[in-house]
């Protein structure tokens, strides 16, 4: 049986085609690498922004909690009531109850 020999022209054509495929494959891989790198970089930046926002919210939360504690004190409530609502606190009244012996009423 005879084997078909590859001519130099066919061999050159095959090598050129393989080089072309290898070059296109390399360029595609580099484009994919850059795309993945960009996505990772953007994701990292987004995570940093969210962490910063989280810290700001935690600071606001602690500030609001301290304001709530300050405003829920009795002296602060009474101060705001007198200043903002013009409430007047009256002096407590003292009642004396005198019980008479029912035998004395007769």
Beta strands, then each sheet from edge to edge (+ up, - down):
end
